[in-house]
């Protein structure tokens, strides 16, 4: 009887280990699938950005209506990359096993920074009156209060983007990505508290800023 019970325990243990291993393998497969999906999304965003940039160069050399066409392309890219970022963020939050996914987020942050610089150049060359709004937030080692503030600020800015439309270029940038260019931004604008918002490279709002204050500055 004791021998039979021992065999049952051994079989149960083997089965438990097998189930655990299968669960781990499925989890790793799902994480790799998410990573591939993120890479595809970022590759598409990268292509869209370079497509818009090259089109701007083309119109500068050969086009008669460079500014109007370039603005439309920039607005379209702004919508695409922001939507892509929200999808990537959801996948990153769900990721457990694959650290490489953080590298893809760093790549996304670089794309957003490139978009910001492109928007500044276009605004200067064509005398556009839209506002560049850079939203700086952190993701790592945040307190519950900081997480709440980041979500509230993001929601406020999305509402303003829907209200302002073409008058506002929204550029979200994650600061704790160990990127030199992001470090330069936070140093230049003396950003030490998050969330923070930079408007038109002149006005800096540190900490959670309410909608009325930002709306008044943007005029929409």
MDTraj code that builds the backbone (N, CA, C; nanometers):
import mdtraj as md
import numpy as np

residues = "UNK UNK UNK UNK UNK UNK UNK UNK UNK UNK UNK UNK UNK UNK UNK UNK UNK UNK UNK UNK UNK UNK UNK UNK UNK UNK UNK UNK UNK UNK UNK UNK UNK UNK UNK UNK UNK UNK UNK UNK UNK UNK UNK UNK UNK UNK UNK UNK UNK UNK UNK UNK UNK UNK UNK UNK UNK UNK UNK UNK UNK UNK UNK UNK UNK UNK UNK UNK UNK UNK UNK UNK UNK UNK UNK UNK UNK UNK UNK UNK UNK UNK UNK UNK UNK UNK UNK UNK UNK UNK UNK UNK UNK UNK UNK UNK UNK UNK UNK UNK UNK UNK UNK UNK UNK UNK UNK UNK UNK UNK UNK UNK UNK UNK UNK UNK UNK UNK UNK UNK UNK UNK UNK UNK UNK UNK UNK UNK UNK UNK UNK UNK UNK UNK UNK UNK UNK UNK UNK UNK UNK UNK UNK UNK UNK UNK UNK UNK UNK UNK UNK UNK UNK UNK UNK UNK UNK UNK UNK UNK UNK UNK UNK UNK UNK UNK UNK UNK UNK UNK UNK UNK UNK UNK UNK UNK UNK UNK UNK UNK UNK UNK UNK UNK UNK UNK UNK UNK UNK UNK UNK UNK UNK UNK UNK UNK UNK UNK UNK UNK UNK UNK UNK UNK UNK UNK UNK UNK UNK UNK UNK UNK UNK UNK UNK UNK UNK UNK UNK UNK".split()
xyz = np.array([
    [0.0835, -0.1204, 0.0000],
    [0.0000, 0.0000, 0.0000],
    [0.0879, 0.1268, 0.0000],
    [0.1893, 0.1245, 0.0864],
    [0.2807, 0.2383, 0.0940],
    [0.3541, 0.2586, -0.0378],
    [0.3887, 0.1461, -0.1033],
    [0.4573, 0.1537, -0.2326],
    [0.3683, 0.2182, -0.3373],
    [0.2399, 0.1833, -0.3343],
    [0.1459, 0.2402, -0.4314],
    [0.1280, 0.3902, -0.4086],
    [0.1176, 0.4291, -0.2822],
    [0.1009, 0.5702, -0.2504],
    [0.2224, 0.6514, -0.2933],
    [0.3409, 0.5923, -0.2741],
    [0.4634, 0.6595, -0.3160],
    [0.4652, 0.6813, -0.4658],
    [0.4201, 0.5775, -0.5379],
    [0.4171, 0.5885, -0.6839],
    [0.3170, 0.6961, -0.7286],
    [0.2050, 0.7043, -0.6582],
    [0.1043, 0.8071, -0.6909],
    [0.1617, 0.9461, -0.6699],
    [0.2341, 0.9646, -0.5570],
    [0.2945, 1.0945, -0.5287],
    [0.3979, 1.1322, -0.6351],
    [0.4763, 1.0324, -0.6742],
    [0.5785, 1.0586, -0.7758],
    [0.5135, 1.0987, -0.9073],
    [0.4084, 1.0252, -0.9460],
    [0.3385, 1.0563, -1.0700],
    [0.2756, 1.1954, -1.0650],
    [0.2188, 1.2289, -0.9475],
    [0.1578, 1.3611, -0.9315],
    [0.2633, 1.4706, -0.9403],
    [0.3810, 1.4442, -0.8823],
    [0.4890, 1.5415, -0.8881],
    [0.5381, 1.5635, -1.0299],
    [0.5535, 1.4525, -1.1030],
    [0.5976, 1.4620, -1.2432],
    [0.4961, 1.5400, -1.3257],
    [0.3678, 1.5106, -1.3029],
    [0.2627, 1.5803, -1.3756],
    [0.2633, 1.7302, -1.3448],
    [0.2847, 1.7655, -1.2176],
    [0.2883, 1.9069, -1.1781],
    [0.4043, 1.9796, -1.2456],
    [0.5210, 1.9116, -1.2478],
    [0.6384, 1.9719, -1.3127],
    [0.6130, 1.9906, -1.4615],
    [0.5492, 1.8909, -1.5220],
    [0.5190, 1.8977, -1.6656],
    [0.4253, 2.0147, -1.6957],
    [0.3213, 2.0280, -1.6134],
    [0.2256, 2.1382, -1.6328],
    [0.2947, 2.2730, -1.6162],
    [0.3837, 2.2816, -1.5156],
    [0.4577, 2.4058, -1.4923],
    [0.5452, 2.4408, -1.6116],
    [0.6170, 2.3418, -1.6640],
    [0.7041, 2.3649, -1.7785],
    [0.6251, 2.4075, -1.9011],
    [0.5108, 2.3431, -1.9224],
    [0.4253, 2.3797, -2.0352],
    [0.3780, 2.5241, -2.0201],
    [0.3397, 2.5619, -1.8964],
    [0.2959, 2.6989, -1.8708],
    [0.4054, 2.7994, -1.8987],
    [0.5275, 2.7676, -1.8563],
    [0.6406, 2.8567, -1.8804],
    [0.6680, 2.8706, -2.0295],
    [0.6628, 2.7583, -2.1014],
    [0.6875, 2.7606, -2.2456],
    [0.5821, 2.8423, -2.3186],
    [0.4564, 2.8270, -2.2769],
    [0.3486, 2.9046, -2.3392],
    [0.3686, 3.0535, -2.3108],
    [0.4071, 3.0844, -2.1858],
    [0.4320, 3.2240, -2.1500],
    [0.5437, 3.2842, -2.2322],
    [0.6524, 3.2096, -2.2501],
    [0.7649, 3.2585, -2.3298],
    [0.7238, 3.2762, -2.4754],
    [0.6421, 3.1830, -2.5254],
    [0.5946, 3.1938, -2.6641],
    [0.5091, 3.3185, -2.6820],
    [0.4220, 3.3450, -2.5854],
    [0.3367, 3.4632, -2.5937],
    [0.4189, 3.5913, -2.5894],
    [0.5222, 3.5927, -2.5033],
    [0.6071, 3.7110, -2.4936],
    [0.6839, 3.7341, -2.6236],
    [0.7332, 3.6262, -2.6826],
    [0.8038, 3.6388, -2.8103],
    [0.7096, 3.6861, -2.9197],
    [0.5851, 3.6390, -2.9136],
    [0.4849, 3.6821, -3.0117],
    [0.4572, 3.8314, -2.9959],
    [0.4456, 3.8778, -2.8692],
    [0.4243, 4.0199, -2.8446],
    [0.5427, 4.1017, -2.8945],
    [0.6633, 4.0518, -2.8703],
    [0.7835, 4.1233, -2.9124],
    [0.7880, 4.1374, -3.0637],
    [0.7566, 4.0294, -3.1356],
    [0.7530, 4.0356, -3.2815],
    [0.6491, 4.1356, -3.3299],
    [0.5354, 4.1380, -3.2618],
    [0.4296, 4.2315, -3.2984],
    [0.4739, 4.3749, -3.2771],
    [0.5431, 4.4002, -3.1639],
    [0.5933, 4.5343, -3.1354],
    [0.6962, 4.5765, -3.2393],
    [0.7870, 4.4846, -3.2737],
    [0.8891, 4.5168, -3.3733],
    [0.8265, 4.5502, -3.5075],
    [0.7230, 4.4763, -3.5460],
    [0.6552, 4.5044, -3.6719],
    [0.5883, 4.6409, -3.6690],
    [0.5267, 4.6733, -3.5547],
    [0.4606, 4.8030, -3.5421],
    [0.5612, 4.9167, -3.5507],
    [0.6752, 4.9008, -3.4828],
    [0.7772, 5.0048, -3.4847],
    [0.8424, 5.0176, -3.6220],
    [0.8609, 4.9052, -3.6886],
    [0.9184, 4.9095, -3.8237],
    [0.8267, 4.9868, -3.9179],
    [0.6965, 4.9639, -3.9032],
    [0.6005, 5.0367, -3.9860],
    [0.6039, 5.1860, -3.9535],
    [0.6134, 5.2187, -3.8240],
    [0.6205, 5.3595, -3.7836],
    [0.7478, 5.4242, -3.8366],
    [0.8586, 5.3491, -3.8315],
    [0.9860, 5.3997, -3.8816],
    [0.9768, 5.4280, -4.0306],
    [0.9149, 5.3363, -4.1039],
    [0.8981, 5.3543, -4.2486],
    [0.8095, 5.4751, -4.2772],
    [0.7005, 5.4881, -4.2008],
    [0.6097, 5.6016, -4.2208],
    [0.6804, 5.7342, -4.1943],
    [0.7645, 5.7356, -4.0897],
    [0.8361, 5.8588, -4.0580],
    [0.9318, 5.8964, -4.1711],
    [1.0103, 5.8008, -4.2182],
    [1.1058, 5.8298, -4.3247],
    [1.0361, 5.8629, -4.4551],
    [0.9202, 5.8007, -4.4781],
    [0.8408, 5.8320, -4.5963],
    [0.7976, 5.9781, -4.5926],
    [0.7456, 6.0218, -4.4761],
    [0.7020, 6.1604, -4.4619],
    [0.8204, 6.2568, -4.4742],
    [0.9333, 6.2201, -4.4141],
    [1.0517, 6.3062, -4.4192],
    [1.1029, 6.3211, -4.5622],
    [1.1087, 6.2099, -4.6359],
    [1.1554, 6.2163, -4.7743],
    [1.0577, 6.2918, -4.8634],
    [0.9281, 6.2775, -4.8349],
    [0.8282, 6.3521, -4.9114],
    [0.8457, 6.5021, -4.8884],
    [0.8758, 6.5388, -4.7633],
    [0.9025, 6.6804, -4.7338],
    [1.0219, 6.7315, -4.8145],
    [1.1281, 6.6509, -4.8203],
    [1.2461, 6.6894, -4.8982],
    [1.2129, 6.7029, -5.0467],
    [1.1286, 6.6117, -5.0935],
    [1.0888, 6.6146, -5.2350],
    [1.0129, 6.7435, -5.2674],
    [0.9151, 6.7745, -5.1828],
    [0.8357, 6.8952, -5.2082],
    [0.9201, 7.0220, -5.1976],
    [1.0197, 7.0198, -5.1113],
    [1.1079, 7.1356, -5.0992],
    [1.1824, 7.1614, -5.2297],
    [1.2160, 7.0562, -5.2987],
    [1.2944, 7.0688, -5.4214],
    [1.2072, 7.0857, -5.5457],
    [1.0926, 7.0129, -5.5508],
    [1.0153, 7.0104, -5.6746],
    [0.8699, 7.0563, -5.6600],
    [0.8197, 7.0571, -5.5385],
    [0.6769, 7.0843, -5.5223],
    [0.6445, 7.2320, -5.5158],
    [0.5220, 7.2646, -5.5564],
    [0.4755, 7.4030, -5.5534],
    [0.4034, 7.4335, -5.4216],
    [0.3533, 7.3302, -5.3587],
    [0.2767, 7.3504, -5.2357],
    [0.3377, 7.2663, -5.1247],
    [0.4634, 7.2903, -5.0989],
    [0.5379, 7.2095, -5.0029],
    [0.4755, 7.2136, -4.8644],
    [0.4468, 7.3306, -4.8133],
    [0.4043, 7.3452, -4.6746],
    [0.2731, 7.2739, -4.6466],
    [0.1760, 7.2917, -4.7331],
    [0.0452, 7.2296, -4.7120],
    [0.0558, 7.0770, -4.7120],
    [0.1267, 7.0226, -4.8090],
    [0.1413, 6.8771, -4.8191],
    [0.2231, 6.8212, -4.7031],
    [0.3280, 6.8928, -4.6664],
    [0.4124, 6.8467, -4.5565],
    [0.3352, 6.8452, -4.4252],
    [0.2500, 6.9448, -4.4045],
    [0.1700, 6.9498, -4.2821],
    [0.0747, 6.8303, -4.2746],
    [0.0108, 6.7981, -4.3847],
    [-0.0818, 6.6847, -4.3861],
    [-0.0089, 6.5540, -4.3545],
    [0.1088, 6.5380, -4.4101],
    [0.1870, 6.4179, -4.3837],
    [0.2314, 6.4120, -4.2374],
    [0.2685, 6.5254, -4.1830],
    [0.3130, 6.5300, -4.0445],
    [0.1981, 6.4969, -3.9486],
    [0.0795, 6.5493, -3.9785],
    [-0.0379, 6.5214, -3.8964],
    [-0.0749, 6.3736, -3.9020],
    [-0.0672, 6.3168, -4.0217],
    [-0.1000, 6.1749, -4.0378],
    [-0.0010, 6.0883, -3.9605],
    [0.1258, 6.1260, -3.9668],
    [0.2272, 6.0495, -3.8939],
    [0.2066, 6.0622, -3.7439],
    [0.1703, 6.1804, -3.6976],
    [0.1450, 6.2028, -3.5558],
    [0.0371, 6.1085, -3.5041],
    [-0.0703, 6.0951, -3.5803],
    [-0.1804, 6.0064, -3.5405],
    [-0.1357, 5.8605, -3.5381],
    [-0.0610, 5.8198, -3.6395],
    [-0.0188, 5.6799, -3.6505],
    [0.0768, 5.6405, -3.5379],
    [0.1762, 5.7246, -3.5136],
    [0.2772, 5.6855, -3.4157],
    [0.2211, 5.6892, -3.2739],
    [0.1278, 5.7801, -3.2471],
    [0.0705, 5.7846, -3.1127],
    [-0.0166, 5.6618, -3.0871],
    [-0.0958, 5.6247, -3.1871],
    [-0.1796, 5.5051, -3.1738],
    [-0.0928, 5.3807, -3.1578],
    [0.0157, 5.3753, -3.2345],
    [0.1069, 5.2615, -3.2247],
    [0.1682, 5.2543, -3.0851],
    [0.2015, 5.3694, -3.0294],
    [0.2603, 5.3726, -2.8963],
    [0.1670, 5.3188, -2.7899],
    [0.0395, 5.3496, -2.7992],
    [-0.0566, 5.3003, -2.7011],
    [-0.0679, 5.1481, -2.7078],
    [-0.0633, 5.0934, -2.8289],
    [-0.0693, 4.9482, -2.8444],
    [0.0566, 4.8828, -2.7883],
    [0.1708, 4.9428, -2.8163],
    [0.2974, 4.8902, -2.7657],
    [0.2991, 4.8932, -2.6133],
    [0.2487, 5.0015, -2.5562],
    [0.2472, 5.0154, -2.4110],
    [0.1643, 4.9047, -2.3459],
    [0.0516, 4.8715, -2.4061],
    [-0.0327, 4.7637, -2.3535],
    [0.0430, 4.6307, -2.3556],
    [0.1164, 4.6064, -2.4640],
    [0.1892, 4.4812, -2.4763],
    [0.3072, 4.4759, -2.3792],
    [0.3700, 4.5893, -2.3574],
    [0.4809, 4.5942, -2.2622],
    [0.4310, 4.5668, -2.1210],
    [0.3172, 4.6254, -2.0859],
    [0.2611, 4.6048, -1.9522],
    [0.2244, 4.4588, -1.9283],
    [0.1900, 4.3875, -2.0359],
    [0.1514, 4.2473, -2.0231],
    [0.2705, 4.1528, -2.0291],
    [0.3877, 4.2057, -2.0625],
    [0.5058, 4.1215, -2.0805],
    [0.5704, 4.0848, -1.9477],
    [0.6179, 3.9606, -1.9378],
    [0.6816, 3.9138, -1.8144],
    [0.8231, 3.8638, -1.8414],
    [0.8400, 3.7829, -1.9449],
    [0.9640, 3.7088, -1.9625],
    [1.0686, 3.7778, -2.0495],
    [1.0269, 3.8565, -2.1488],
    [1.1206, 3.9033, -2.2493],
    [1.1698, 4.0446, -2.2224],
    [1.2928, 4.0629, -2.1767],
    [1.3448, 4.1980, -2.1494],
    [1.3690, 4.2775, -2.2767],
    [1.3826, 4.2089, -2.3914],
    [1.4096, 4.2783, -2.5177],
    [1.2982, 4.3759, -2.5547],
    [1.1805, 4.3538, -2.5001],
    [1.0679, 4.4401, -2.5343],
    [1.0941, 4.5834, -2.4876],
    [1.1725, 4.6007, -2.3824],
    [1.2065, 4.7344, -2.3351],
    [1.2913, 4.8093, -2.4372],
    [1.3726, 4.7348, -2.5112],
    [1.4535, 4.7975, -2.6149],
    [1.3658, 4.8546, -2.7251],
    [1.2552, 4.7866, -2.7548],
    [1.1642, 4.8358, -2.8572],
    [1.0963, 4.9648, -2.8123],
    [1.0699, 4.9752, -2.6820],
    [1.0110, 5.0991, -2.6311],
    [1.1095, 5.2153, -2.6440],
    [1.2379, 5.1864, -2.6245],
    [1.3406, 5.2894, -2.6426],
    [1.3429, 5.3361, -2.7879],
    [1.3258, 5.2430, -2.8782],
    [1.3216, 5.2777, -3.0202],
    [1.2010, 5.3666, -3.0501],
    [1.0892, 5.3340, -2.9888],
    [0.9685, 5.4146, -3.0064],
    [0.9906, 5.5564, -2.9533],
    [1.0589, 5.5680, -2.8402],
    [1.0880, 5.6995, -2.7832],
    [1.1745, 5.7816, -2.8779],
    [1.2695, 5.7184, -2.9435],
    [1.3528, 5.7877, -3.0417],
    [1.2695, 5.8361, -3.1599],
    [1.1746, 5.7557, -3.2040],
    [1.0873, 5.7967, -3.3140],
    [1.0063, 5.9199, -3.2754],
    [0.9563, 5.9218, -3.1523],
    [0.8797, 6.0373, -3.1073],
    [0.9687, 6.1623, -3.1012],
    [1.0916, 6.1460, -3.0563],
    [1.1834, 6.2590, -3.0492],
    [1.2150, 6.3123, -3.1884],
    [1.2329, 6.2216, -3.2845],
    [1.2550, 6.2615, -3.4232],
    [1.1356, 6.3394, -3.4769],
    [1.0165, 6.2918, -3.4426],
    [0.8944, 6.3588, -3.4866],
    [0.8865, 6.5007, -3.4296],
    [0.9259, 6.5169, -3.3048],
    [0.9253, 6.6492, -3.2419],
    [1.0176, 6.7449, -3.3177],
    [1.1387, 6.7016, -3.3437],
    [1.2341, 6.7867, -3.4141],
    [1.1857, 6.8197, -3.5557],
    [1.1229, 6.7226, -3.6205],
    [1.0687, 6.7446, -3.7542],
    [0.9564, 6.8487, -3.7492],
    [0.8741, 6.8416, -3.6449],
    [0.7633, 6.9365, -3.6299],
    [0.8151, 7.0783, -3.6076],
    [0.9221, 7.0907, -3.5289],
    [0.9813, 7.2224, -3.5041],
    [1.0346, 7.2827, -3.6337],
    [1.1066, 7.2008, -3.7112],
    [1.1647, 7.2478, -3.8371],
    [1.0560, 7.2907, -3.9346],
    [0.9522, 7.2105, -3.9457],
    [0.8431, 7.2407, -4.0374],
    [0.7706, 7.3690, -3.9966],
    [0.7512, 7.3860, -3.8681],
    [0.6839, 7.5060, -3.8160],
    [0.7649, 7.6313, -3.8480],
    [0.8967, 7.6231, -3.8352],
    [0.9828, 7.7381, -3.8618],
    [0.9876, 7.7713, -4.0108],
    [0.9970, 7.6690, -4.0949],
    [1.0105, 7.6909, -4.2384],
    [0.8828, 7.7443, -4.3018],
    [0.7683, 7.6996, -4.2507],
    [0.6408, 7.7334, -4.3142],
    [0.5560, 7.8319, -4.2335],
    [0.6107, 7.8794, -4.1219],
    [0.5398, 7.9749, -4.0375],
    [0.4033, 7.9239, -3.9921],
    [0.3971, 7.7960, -3.9571],
    [0.2722, 7.7403, -3.9063],
    [0.2495, 7.7889, -3.7630],
    [0.1225, 7.7881, -3.7220],
    [0.0899, 7.8367, -3.5885],
    [0.0456, 7.7258, -3.4937],
    [0.0740, 7.5988, -3.5275],
    [0.0375, 7.4915, -3.4358],
    [0.1329, 7.4896, -3.3160],
    [0.0892, 7.4235, -3.2108],
    [0.1694, 7.4129, -3.0891],
    [0.2325, 7.2738, -3.0789],
    [0.3575, 7.2674, -3.0418],
    [0.4200, 7.1391, -3.0094],
    [0.4056, 7.1168, -2.8596],
    [0.3497, 7.0035, -2.8229],
    [0.3247, 6.9720, -2.6827],
    [0.3955, 6.8404, -2.6497],
    [0.5023, 6.8495, -2.5743],
    [0.5806, 6.7318, -2.5366],
    [0.5380, 6.6879, -2.3965],
    [0.4958, 6.5630, -2.3884],
    [0.4503, 6.5062, -2.2604],
    [0.5574, 6.4101, -2.2086],
    [0.6215, 6.4467, -2.0985],
    [0.7290, 6.3662, -2.0398],
    [0.6769, 6.2889, -1.9195],
    [0.7000, 6.1581, -1.9198],
    [0.6547, 6.0739, -1.8084],
    [0.7591, 5.9670, -1.7791],
    [0.7487, 5.9062, -1.6615],
    [0.8387, 5.7967, -1.6255],
    [0.7580, 5.6690, -1.6047],
    [0.8252, 5.5548, -1.6211],
    [0.7585, 5.4254, -1.6097],
    [0.8165, 5.3384, -1.4993],
    [0.9437, 5.3507, -1.4728],
    [1.0111, 5.2606, -1.3798],
    [1.0088, 5.3164, -1.2375],
    [0.9940, 5.2254, -1.1419],
    [1.0026, 5.2602, -0.9993],
    [0.9121, 5.3776, -0.9614],
    [0.7914, 5.3778, -1.0162],
    [0.6964, 5.4841, -0.9852],
    [0.6088, 5.4441, -0.8669],
    [0.5695, 5.5434, -0.7894],
    [0.4753, 5.5185, -0.6807],
    [0.3337, 5.5116, -0.7377],
    [0.2404, 5.4675, -0.6561],
    [0.1016, 5.4617, -0.7004],
    [0.0515, 5.6005, -0.7386],
    [0.0902, 5.7008, -0.6598],
    [0.0502, 5.8381, -0.6893],
    [0.1046, 5.8872, -0.8225],
    [0.2304, 5.8527, -0.8517],
    [0.2915, 5.8935, -0.9788],
    [0.2236, 5.8252, -1.0963],
    [0.1891, 5.6987, -1.0808],
    [0.1207, 5.6272, -1.1868],
    [-0.0150, 5.6905, -1.2162],
    [-0.0863, 5.7262, -1.1105],
    [-0.2164, 5.7906, -1.1262],
    [-0.2012, 5.9251, -1.1969],
    [-0.1029, 6.0049, -1.1544],
    [-0.0798, 6.1357, -1.2165],
    [-0.0449, 6.1229, -1.3643],
    [0.0367, 6.0231, -1.3980],
    [0.0724, 6.0015, -1.5376],
    [-0.0501, 5.9678, -1.6221],
    [-0.1359, 5.8835, -1.5687],
    [-0.2569, 5.8444, -1.6420],
    [-0.3523, 5.9624, -1.6574],
    [-0.3659, 6.0407, -1.5508],
    [-0.4538, 6.1578, -1.5571],
    [-0.4006, 6.2591, -1.6581],
    [-0.2688, 6.2849, -1.6545],
    [-0.2091, 6.3801, -1.7476],
    [-0.2243, 6.3336, -1.8919],
    [-0.2037, 6.2052, -1.9147],
    [-0.2194, 6.1497, -2.0488],
    [-0.3622, 6.1680, -2.0978],
    [-0.4590, 6.1428, -2.0120],
    [-0.5996, 6.1587, -2.0482],
    [-0.6328, 6.3040, -2.0803],
    [-0.5798, 6.3969, -2.0002],
    [-0.6032, 6.5398, -2.0231],
    [-0.5481, 6.5822, -2.1593],
    [-0.4271, 6.5369, -2.1901],
    [-0.3641, 6.5747, -2.3163],
    [-0.4353, 6.5137, -2.4359],
    [-0.4855, 6.3923, -2.4209],
    [-0.5619, 6.3308, -2.5290],
    [-0.6911, 6.4079, -2.5552],
    [-0.7559, 6.4519, -2.4483],
    [-0.8776, 6.5328, -2.4636],
    [-0.8463, 6.6633, -2.5363],
    [-0.7339, 6.7254, -2.4988],
    [-0.6950, 6.8501, -2.5638],
    [-0.6592, 6.8286, -2.7110],
    [-0.5945, 6.7163, -2.7392],
    [-0.5607, 6.6844, -2.8780],
    [-0.6872, 6.6699, -2.9614],
    [-0.7893, 6.6044, -2.9046],
    [-0.9158, 6.5904, -2.9755],
    [-0.9840, 6.7242, -2.9971],
    [-0.9661, 6.8155, -2.9015],
    [-1.0278, 6.9476, -2.9107],
    [-0.9500, 7.0401, -3.0032],
    [-0.8174, 7.0383, -2.9926],
    [-0.7340, 7.1303, -3.0708],
    [-0.7111, 7.0834, -3.2139],
    [-0.7096, 6.9527, -3.2336],
    [-0.6890, 6.8989, -3.3682],
    [-0.5558, 6.9385, -3.4278],
    [-0.5598, 7.0036, -3.5457],
    [-0.4390, 7.0392, -3.6181],
    [-0.3565, 7.1477, -3.5498],
    [-0.4126, 7.2103, -3.4500],
    [-0.3387, 7.3157, -3.3806],
    [-0.2409, 7.2611, -3.2773],
    [-0.2409, 7.1289, -3.2596],
    [-0.1589, 7.0701, -3.1528],
    [-0.0890, 6.9440, -3.2010],
    [0.0431, 6.9415, -3.1871],
    [0.1222, 6.8223, -3.2125],
    [0.1585, 6.7611, -3.0765],
    [0.1051, 6.6443, -3.0473],
    [0.1279, 6.5801, -2.9183],
    [0.2402, 6.4784, -2.9288],
    [0.3433, 6.4973, -2.8461],
    [0.4623, 6.4111, -2.8517],
    [0.4908, 6.3529, -2.7136],
    [0.4493, 6.2292, -2.6869],
    [0.4812, 6.1663, -2.5577],
    [0.6220, 6.1074, -2.5579],
    [0.6979, 6.1348, -2.4532],
    [0.8347, 6.0839, -2.4413],
    [0.8543, 6.0243, -2.3021],
    [0.9042, 5.9012, -2.2984],
    [0.9339, 5.8355, -2.1714],
    [1.0771, 5.8683, -2.1312],
    [1.0965, 5.9158, -2.0094],
    [1.2283, 5.9675, -1.9709],
    [1.3240, 5.8599, -1.9208],
    [1.2728, 5.7558, -1.8540],
    [1.3633, 5.6555, -1.7963],
    [1.3913, 5.5434, -1.8963],
    [1.4533, 5.5839, -2.0085],
    [1.4875, 5.4898, -2.1149],
    [1.6384, 5.4827, -2.1385],
    [1.7160, 5.5532, -2.0552],
    [1.8627, 5.5546, -2.0677],
    [1.9083, 5.6008, -2.2059],
    [1.8379, 5.6991, -2.2604],
    [1.8746, 5.7569, -2.3894],
    [1.9413, 5.8926, -2.3664],
    [2.0539, 5.9146, -2.4323],
    [2.1297, 6.0380, -2.4136],
    [2.0476, 6.1600, -2.4552],
    [1.9756, 6.1479, -2.5665],
    [1.8982, 6.2622, -2.6156],
    [1.7880, 6.3000, -2.5181],
    [1.7273, 6.2017, -2.4542],
    [1.6224, 6.2304, -2.3559],
    [1.6834, 6.2971, -2.2332],
    [1.8018, 6.2511, -2.1945],
    [1.8718, 6.3148, -2.0840],
    [1.9028, 6.4604, -2.1134],
    [1.9372, 6.4899, -2.2383],
    [1.9652, 6.6278, -2.2785],
    [1.8402, 6.7136, -2.2690],
    [1.7256, 6.6556, -2.3055],
    [1.5987, 6.7293, -2.2989],
    [1.5635, 6.7642, -2.1549],
    [1.5696, 6.6654, -2.0674],
    [1.5336, 6.6899, -1.9277],
    [1.6306, 6.7873, -1.8607],
    [1.7571, 6.7828, -1.9026],
    [1.8567, 6.8741, -1.8459],
    [1.8332, 7.0172, -1.8954],
    [1.8116, 7.0331, -2.0249],
    [1.7924, 7.1659, -2.0829],
    [1.6702, 7.2365, -2.0245],
    [1.5613, 7.1613, -2.0059],
    [1.4369, 7.2211, -1.9573],
    [1.4197, 7.2044, -1.8057],
    [1.5239, 7.1538, -1.7400],
    [1.5239, 7.1395, -1.5935],
    [1.4021, 7.0609, -1.5450],
    [1.3833, 6.9439, -1.6048],
    [1.2704, 6.8580, -1.5695],
    [1.3151, 6.7594, -1.4611],
    [1.2579, 6.7700, -1.3437],
    [1.2908, 6.6791, -1.2338],
    [1.1672, 6.6149, -1.1738],
    [1.0489, 6.6543, -1.2212],
    [0.9240, 6.6022, -1.1673],
    [0.8348, 6.5563, -1.2809],
    [0.7667, 6.4447, -1.2593],
    [0.6836, 6.3887, -1.3653],
    [0.5430, 6.3602, -1.3137],
    [0.4447, 6.3776, -1.4042],
    [0.4572, 6.4168, -1.5448],
    [0.4925, 6.5646, -1.5603],
    [0.5509, 6.5974, -1.6762],
    [0.5787, 6.7364, -1.7113],
    [0.5381, 6.7595, -1.8564],
    [0.5096, 6.8842, -1.8878],
    [0.4661, 6.9194, -2.0235],
    [0.5463, 7.0394, -2.0722],
    [0.5986, 7.0299, -2.1951],
    [0.6704, 7.1404, -2.2581],
    [0.5878, 7.1881, -2.3773],
    [0.5550, 7.3147, -2.3800],
    [0.4766, 7.3709, -2.4903],
    [0.5623, 7.4691, -2.5693],
    [0.5726, 7.4429, -2.6993],
    [0.6441, 7.5309, -2.7926],
    [0.7887, 7.5582, -2.7516],
    [0.8486, 7.4623, -2.6840],
    [0.9890, 7.4717, -2.6437],
    [1.0159, 7.5934, -2.5545],
    [0.9111, 7.6525, -2.4972],
    [0.9262, 7.7734, -2.4153],
    [0.8658, 7.7573, -2.2756],
    [0.7483, 7.6982, -2.2704],
    [0.6733, 7.6948, -2.1453],
    [0.6772, 7.5535, -2.0870],
    [0.7162, 7.5453, -1.9622],
    [0.7326, 7.4154, -1.8978],
    [0.6395, 7.4059, -1.7763],
    [0.5618, 7.2987, -1.7726],
    [0.4723, 7.2716, -1.6605],
    [0.5219, 7.1440, -1.5915],
    [0.5676, 7.1583, -1.4705],
    [0.6244, 7.0442, -1.3975],
    [0.5214, 6.9893, -1.2996],
    [0.5025, 6.8589, -1.3042],
    [0.4005, 6.7970, -1.2216],
    [0.2675, 6.7949, -1.2944],
    [0.1687, 6.7323, -1.2339],
    [0.0363, 6.7212, -1.2943],
    [-0.0236, 6.8598, -1.3176],
    [-0.0612, 6.8873, -1.4435],
    [-0.1169, 7.0171, -1.4807],
    [-0.2594, 6.9987, -1.5301],
    [-0.3498, 7.0771, -1.4774],
    [-0.4908, 7.0628, -1.5102],
    [-0.5225, 7.1129, -1.6520],
    [-0.6329, 7.0664, -1.7030],
    [-0.6732, 7.0938, -1.8402],
    [-0.6929, 7.2424, -1.8668],
    [-0.7534, 7.3145, -1.7733],
    [-0.7808, 7.4569, -1.7940],
    [-0.6526, 7.5364, -1.8151],
    [-0.5493, 7.5058, -1.7384],
    [-0.4219, 7.5774, -1.7518],
    [-0.3583, 7.5532, -1.8888],
    [-0.3601, 7.4278, -1.9322],
    [-0.3022, 7.3955, -2.0627],
    [-0.3868, 7.4508, -2.1766],
    [-0.5176, 7.4412, -2.1620],
    [-0.6078, 7.4907, -2.2664],
    [-0.5917, 7.6397, -2.2859],
    [-0.5730, 7.7131, -2.1791],
    [-0.5532, 7.8563, -2.1871],
    [-0.4242, 7.8899, -2.2615],
    [-0.3209, 7.8131, -2.2378],
    [-0.1933, 7.8355, -2.3048],
    [-0.2028, 7.8027, -2.4547],
    [-0.2787, 7.6972, -2.4869],
    [-0.2902, 7.6528, -2.6247],
    [-0.3941, 7.7330, -2.7029],
    [-0.4861, 7.7947, -2.6337],
    [-0.5874, 7.8740, -2.7013],
    [-0.6934, 7.7915, -2.7712],
    [-0.7187, 7.6718, -2.7171],
    [-0.8223, 7.5870, -2.7772],
    [-0.8823, 7.4954, -2.6690],
])
top = md.Topology()
chain = top.add_chain()
for i, resn in enumerate(residues, 1):
    res = top.add_residue(resn, chain, resSeq=i)
    for name in ("N", "CA", "C"):
        top.add_atom(name, md.element.get_by_symbol(name[0]), res)
traj = md.Trajectory(xyz[None], top)
